[in-house]
Amino acid sequence: MKNLFPYIITATALMSFPQFDFCQNVIRINPNSEVSATGTVRFKDGDIVFSGNTATHADFDAALATPPAQYPVPVASGQQCDAGGSCYGASVNNEIFEVRDYFPFTATVIAQPPSMDGRAPAKTVISVILDGKSYTDKDGGPFDEIVQLELSFANPMLPDTKLSSVSLQHNSTVYAMVKGDSSNITITDFIWSGDQKSFNFSVNFNCIMRCWEHASTGKGDVTLKGKMSKIQVTVPGWITASK
């Protein structure tokens, strides 16, 4: 090894390489992170020696510090909060609705076409989906637990809760919101960005949910409660242009 001519290669820790651990002039790369950094590797006296492109070892460690968690973090009352400050959660009959541990929440603006029979007109909605666990139901088919809100825009600037709805898939059963005084959806804030290309909103809901097949299955109504706050939504270009 000592007779090898010196050469230098660039070592980069990319998607799966979190940090470089220094030990007796030998570099060890441990996979587990998205953090990246560059440095120089060379053979010296039979060993592989690494030096980072930072002033000191401490600076190098700081450059590779673990970034803030991007996955939802559980907080009180079954709520989940992400790194951006958005929080969300729900319960069914006062039992926490269990969300999946990867990308459980989405909120998007979509255009819904009119119904084929013409009874329901085309509309623009904020579709909010909270994904729960997946499993095989008693009939052997796949079942995904979901809480979904559709907040309909009364005009291009503000949703109308009277036109909104909630659906639930839970315990191998599909439920729809019972409209009227027994169910309530409240938008507590709705703020457009200065360029009107996105908005933030918060919503609370307390709804009676009824199984679509309750007459034949005998399954009773359930109470779905939830709270979502500081949810940021990027607005598609077509709705921005229409305002």
KOLTOR-300258 format. One record per residue (C-alpha): residue number from 1; x, y, z. Coordinates in nm, 3 decimals. Example, Ala and Ser with C-alpha at 12.3 -4.5 7.8 and 13.67 -1.06 7.14 Angstrom:
BEGIN
@num: 1, east: 1.230, north: -0.450, up: 0.780
@num: 2, east: 1.367, north: -0.106, up: 0.714
REM end
This chain:
BEGIN
@num: 1, east: 0.000, north: 0.000, up: 0.000
@num: 2, east: 0.286, north: 0.240, up: 0.080
@num: 3, east: 0.419, north: 0.208, up: -0.274
@num: 4, east: 0.093, north: 0.321, up: -0.434
@num: 5, east: 0.118, north: 0.662, up: -0.592
@num: 6, east: -0.098, north: 0.923, up: -0.417
@num: 7, east: -0.429, north: 1.006, up: -0.573
@num: 8, east: -0.734, north: 1.200, up: -0.468
@num: 9, east: -1.098, north: 1.122, up: -0.525
@num: 10, east: -1.401, north: 1.321, up: -0.429
@num: 11, east: -1.628, north: 1.150, up: -0.181
@num: 12, east: -1.984, north: 1.267, up: -0.160
@num: 13, east: -2.240, north: 1.144, up: 0.089
@num: 14, east: -2.569, north: 1.155, up: -0.100
@num: 15, east: -2.928, north: 1.036, up: -0.037
@num: 16, east: -2.852, north: 0.745, up: 0.190
@num: 17, east: -2.525, north: 0.855, up: 0.351
@num: 18, east: -2.579, north: 1.061, up: 0.667
@num: 19, east: -2.240, north: 1.131, up: 0.812
@num: 20, east: -1.870, north: 1.056, up: 0.817
@num: 21, east: -1.733, north: 0.914, up: 1.144
@num: 22, east: -1.363, north: 0.987, up: 1.202
@num: 23, east: -1.166, north: 0.714, up: 1.379
@num: 24, east: -0.788, north: 0.672, up: 1.360
@num: 25, east: -0.769, north: 0.843, up: 1.022
@num: 26, east: -1.014, north: 0.596, up: 0.866
@num: 27, east: -1.344, north: 0.715, up: 0.718
@num: 28, east: -1.659, north: 0.509, up: 0.768
@num: 29, east: -1.978, north: 0.594, up: 0.578
@num: 30, east: -2.302, north: 0.502, up: 0.755
@num: 31, east: -2.618, north: 0.483, up: 0.541
@num: 32, east: -2.936, north: 0.624, up: 0.688
@num: 33, east: -3.009, north: 0.983, up: 0.586
@num: 34, east: -3.070, north: 1.240, up: 0.314
@num: 35, east: -2.788, north: 1.467, up: 0.432
@num: 36, east: -2.503, north: 1.526, up: 0.187
@num: 37, east: -2.150, north: 1.666, up: 0.215
@num: 38, east: -1.827, north: 1.664, up: 0.016
@num: 39, east: -1.470, north: 1.590, up: 0.113
@num: 40, east: -1.141, north: 1.439, up: -0.005
@num: 41, east: -1.025, north: 1.078, up: 0.032
@num: 42, east: -0.658, north: 0.973, up: -0.018
@num: 43, east: -0.434, north: 0.677, up: 0.063
@num: 44, east: -0.167, north: 0.758, up: 0.321
@num: 45, east: 0.062, north: 0.505, up: 0.490
@num: 46, east: -0.168, north: 0.218, up: 0.396
@num: 47, east: -0.485, north: 0.382, up: 0.531
@num: 48, east: -0.772, north: 0.571, up: 0.371
@num: 49, east: -0.771, north: 0.925, up: 0.510
@num: 50, east: -1.068, north: 1.162, up: 0.472
@num: 51, east: -1.086, north: 1.538, up: 0.514
@num: 52, east: -1.407, north: 1.738, up: 0.481
@num: 53, east: -1.442, north: 2.068, up: 0.298
@num: 54, east: -1.492, north: 2.257, up: 0.625
@num: 55, east: -1.251, north: 2.438, up: 0.851
@num: 56, east: -1.264, north: 2.196, up: 1.144
@num: 57, east: -1.400, north: 1.856, up: 1.239
@num: 58, east: -1.669, north: 2.031, up: 1.446
@num: 59, east: -1.772, north: 2.239, up: 1.145
@num: 60, east: -1.799, north: 1.921, up: 0.941
@num: 61, east: -2.021, north: 1.757, up: 1.202
@num: 62, east: -2.240, north: 2.068, up: 1.209
@num: 63, east: -2.275, north: 2.059, up: 0.830
@num: 64, east: -2.407, north: 1.705, up: 0.856
@num: 65, east: -2.648, north: 1.766, up: 1.141
@num: 66, east: -2.973, north: 1.576, up: 1.103
@num: 67, east: -3.239, north: 1.800, up: 0.941
@num: 68, east: -3.578, north: 1.861, up: 1.105
@num: 69, east: -3.816, north: 1.566, up: 1.083
@num: 70, east: -4.033, north: 1.576, up: 0.773
@num: 71, east: -4.275, north: 1.312, up: 0.893
@num: 72, east: -4.573, north: 1.394, up: 1.115
@num: 73, east: -4.500, north: 1.422, up: 1.484
@num: 74, east: -4.773, north: 1.312, up: 1.731
@num: 75, east: -4.893, north: 1.580, up: 1.974
@num: 76, east: -5.174, north: 1.599, up: 2.226
@num: 77, east: -5.523, north: 1.463, up: 2.157
@num: 78, east: -5.416, north: 1.249, up: 1.864
@num: 79, east: -5.310, north: 1.546, up: 1.651
@num: 80, east: -5.020, north: 1.513, up: 1.408
@num: 81, east: -4.802, north: 1.811, up: 1.316
@num: 82, east: -4.546, north: 1.834, up: 1.037
@num: 83, east: -4.230, north: 2.042, up: 1.013
@num: 84, east: -4.418, north: 2.325, up: 0.842
@num: 85, east: -4.654, north: 2.374, up: 1.136
@num: 86, east: -4.964, north: 2.216, up: 0.982
@num: 87, east: -5.162, north: 2.000, up: 1.227
@num: 88, east: -5.442, north: 1.752, up: 1.170
@num: 89, east: -5.626, north: 1.469, up: 1.340
@num: 90, east: -5.963, north: 1.301, up: 1.383
@num: 91, east: -6.155, north: 1.064, up: 1.609
@num: 92, east: -6.440, north: 0.819, up: 1.553
@num: 93, east: -6.675, north: 0.777, up: 1.851
@num: 94, east: -6.406, north: 0.949, up: 2.061
@num: 95, east: -6.139, north: 0.696, up: 1.959
@num: 96, east: -5.839, north: 0.840, up: 1.775
@num: 97, east: -5.840, north: 0.778, up: 1.401
@num: 98, east: -5.506, north: 0.609, up: 1.341
@num: 99, east: -5.318, north: 0.766, up: 1.049
@num: 100, east: -5.052, north: 0.590, up: 0.846
@num: 101, east: -4.688, north: 0.680, up: 0.913
@num: 102, east: -4.595, north: 0.806, up: 0.565
@num: 103, east: -4.749, north: 1.106, up: 0.387
@num: 104, east: -5.089, north: 1.068, up: 0.561
@num: 105, east: -5.228, north: 1.410, up: 0.469
@num: 106, east: -5.299, north: 1.591, up: 0.142
@num: 107, east: -5.498, north: 1.905, up: 0.059
@num: 108, east: -5.549, north: 2.011, up: -0.302
@num: 109, east: -5.783, north: 2.224, up: -0.512
@num: 110, east: -5.964, north: 2.027, up: -0.781
@num: 111, east: -6.237, north: 2.089, up: -1.040
@num: 112, east: -6.527, north: 1.845, up: -1.029
@num: 113, east: -6.733, north: 1.803, up: -1.349
@num: 114, east: -7.114, north: 1.808, up: -1.336
@num: 115, east: -7.296, north: 1.482, up: -1.272
@num: 116, east: -7.397, north: 1.277, up: -1.575
@num: 117, east: -7.767, north: 1.333, up: -1.502
@num: 118, east: -7.714, north: 1.711, up: -1.479
@num: 119, east: -7.852, north: 1.737, up: -1.126
@num: 120, east: -7.518, north: 1.839, up: -0.972
@num: 121, east: -7.337, north: 2.131, up: -1.139
@num: 122, east: -6.962, north: 2.153, up: -1.187
@num: 123, east: -6.781, north: 2.291, up: -0.885
@num: 124, east: -6.439, north: 2.370, up: -0.741
@num: 125, east: -6.348, north: 2.208, up: -0.408
@num: 126, east: -6.065, north: 2.181, up: -0.160
@num: 127, east: -6.014, north: 1.806, up: -0.127
@num: 128, east: -5.865, north: 1.717, up: 0.211
@num: 129, east: -5.762, north: 1.354, up: 0.264
@num: 130, east: -5.639, north: 1.196, up: 0.587
@num: 131, east: -5.513, north: 0.844, up: 0.516
@num: 132, east: -5.533, north: 0.576, up: 0.783
@num: 133, east: -5.427, north: 0.215, up: 0.804
@num: 134, east: -5.475, north: -0.045, up: 0.529
@num: 135, east: -5.576, north: -0.407, up: 0.576
@num: 136, east: -5.773, north: -0.698, up: 0.432
@num: 137, east: -6.144, north: -0.690, up: 0.520
@num: 138, east: -6.358, north: -0.986, up: 0.621
@num: 139, east: -6.439, north: -1.058, up: 0.255
@num: 140, east: -6.071, north: -1.085, up: 0.169
@num: 141, east: -6.047, north: -0.758, up: -0.019
@num: 142, east: -5.816, north: -0.460, up: 0.049
@num: 143, east: -5.956, north: -0.177, up: 0.262
@num: 144, east: -5.801, north: 0.167, up: 0.320
@num: 145, east: -5.923, north: 0.381, up: 0.607
@num: 146, east: -5.976, north: 0.742, up: 0.500
@num: 147, east: -6.125, north: 1.067, up: 0.627
@num: 148, east: -6.208, north: 1.300, up: 0.339
@num: 149, east: -6.343, north: 1.653, up: 0.338
@num: 150, east: -6.467, north: 1.835, up: 0.030
@num: 151, east: -6.492, north: 2.207, up: 0.098
@num: 152, east: -6.681, north: 2.363, up: -0.192
@num: 153, east: -6.602, north: 2.716, up: -0.309
@num: 154, east: -6.911, north: 2.938, up: -0.310
@num: 155, east: -6.703, north: 3.183, up: -0.516
@num: 156, east: -6.340, north: 3.180, up: -0.634
@num: 157, east: -6.219, north: 3.328, up: -0.306
@num: 158, east: -6.390, north: 3.148, up: -0.019
@num: 159, east: -6.532, north: 2.799, up: 0.052
@num: 160, east: -6.890, north: 2.758, up: 0.175
@num: 161, east: -6.936, north: 2.500, up: 0.453
@num: 162, east: -7.306, north: 2.462, up: 0.365
@num: 163, east: -7.201, north: 2.310, up: 0.033
@num: 164, east: -6.925, north: 2.099, up: 0.185
@num: 165, east: -6.926, north: 1.732, up: 0.282
@num: 166, east: -6.734, north: 1.466, up: 0.474
@num: 167, east: -6.688, north: 1.095, up: 0.405
@num: 168, east: -6.532, north: 0.820, up: 0.615
@num: 169, east: -6.396, north: 0.471, up: 0.553
@num: 170, east: -6.343, north: 0.296, up: 0.887
@num: 171, east: -6.365, north: -0.057, up: 1.027
@num: 172, east: -6.433, north: -0.202, up: 0.681
@num: 173, east: -6.733, north: 0.028, up: 0.647
@num: 174, east: -6.803, north: 0.329, up: 0.423
@num: 175, east: -6.987, north: 0.624, up: 0.581
@num: 176, east: -7.132, north: 0.948, up: 0.449
@num: 177, east: -7.211, north: 1.264, up: 0.645
@num: 178, east: -7.568, north: 1.312, up: 0.764
@num: 179, east: -7.639, north: 1.670, up: 0.665
@num: 180, east: -7.843, north: 1.909, up: 0.872
@num: 181, east: -7.816, north: 2.030, up: 1.230
@num: 182, east: -7.659, north: 1.699, up: 1.338
@num: 183, east: -7.334, north: 1.774, up: 1.149
@num: 184, east: -7.116, north: 2.081, up: 1.160
@num: 185, east: -6.815, north: 2.201, up: 0.956
@num: 186, east: -6.653, north: 2.528, up: 1.061
@num: 187, east: -6.372, north: 2.709, up: 0.879
@num: 188, east: -6.196, north: 2.906, up: 1.151
@num: 189, east: -5.957, north: 3.095, up: 0.923
@num: 190, east: -5.889, north: 3.126, up: 0.551
@num: 191, east: -5.604, north: 3.351, up: 0.438
@num: 192, east: -5.481, north: 3.406, up: 0.081
@num: 193, east: -5.114, north: 3.476, up: 0.015
@num: 194, east: -5.019, north: 3.819, up: -0.121
@num: 195, east: -4.974, north: 3.684, up: -0.474
@num: 196, east: -5.291, north: 3.473, up: -0.441
@num: 197, east: -5.108, north: 3.161, up: -0.554
@num: 198, east: -5.173, north: 2.978, up: -0.226
@num: 199, east: -5.380, north: 3.001, up: 0.089
@num: 200, east: -5.379, north: 2.879, up: 0.449
@num: 201, east: -5.690, north: 2.754, up: 0.624
@num: 202, east: -5.807, north: 2.585, up: 0.943
@num: 203, east: -6.122, north: 2.375, up: 0.980
@num: 204, east: -6.308, north: 2.193, up: 1.258
@num: 205, east: -6.571, north: 1.928, up: 1.197
@num: 206, east: -6.814, north: 1.735, up: 1.416
@num: 207, east: -7.032, north: 1.513, up: 1.201
@num: 208, east: -7.275, north: 1.225, up: 1.230
@num: 209, east: -7.171, north: 0.959, up: 0.978
@num: 210, east: -7.406, north: 0.694, up: 0.843
@num: 211, east: -7.317, north: 0.366, up: 0.674
@num: 212, east: -7.434, north: 0.360, up: 0.313
@num: 213, east: -7.573, north: 0.010, up: 0.372
@num: 214, east: -7.702, north: 0.064, up: 0.727
@num: 215, east: -8.047, north: -0.076, up: 0.647
@num: 216, east: -7.907, north: -0.415, up: 0.544
@num: 217, east: -7.603, north: -0.433, up: 0.774
@num: 218, east: -7.757, north: -0.293, up: 1.090
@num: 219, east: -7.449, north: -0.081, up: 1.158
@num: 220, east: -7.530, north: 0.229, up: 1.355
@num: 221, east: -7.423, north: 0.589, up: 1.305
@num: 222, east: -7.083, north: 0.705, up: 1.429
@num: 223, east: -6.957, north: 1.048, up: 1.533
@num: 224, east: -6.656, north: 1.182, up: 1.343
@num: 225, east: -6.471, north: 1.475, up: 1.497
@num: 226, east: -6.157, north: 1.644, up: 1.374
@num: 227, east: -5.943, north: 1.953, up: 1.360
@num: 228, east: -5.700, north: 2.073, up: 1.094
@num: 229, east: -5.502, north: 2.392, up: 1.133
@num: 230, east: -5.256, north: 2.604, up: 0.933
@num: 231, east: -5.302, north: 2.391, up: 0.623
@num: 232, east: -5.124, north: 2.544, up: 0.323
@num: 233, east: -5.256, north: 2.476, up: -0.026
@num: 234, east: -5.095, north: 2.578, up: -0.355
@num: 235, east: -5.358, north: 2.698, up: -0.599
@num: 236, east: -5.357, north: 2.566, up: -0.958
@num: 237, east: -5.302, north: 2.823, up: -1.233
@num: 238, east: -5.651, north: 2.775, up: -1.374
@num: 239, east: -5.823, north: 2.898, up: -1.056
@num: 240, east: -5.578, north: 3.188, up: -1.016
@num: 241, east: -5.655, north: 3.299, up: -1.372
@num: 242, east: -6.030, north: 3.280, up: -1.315
@num: 243, east: -6.039, north: 3.517, up: -1.023
REM end
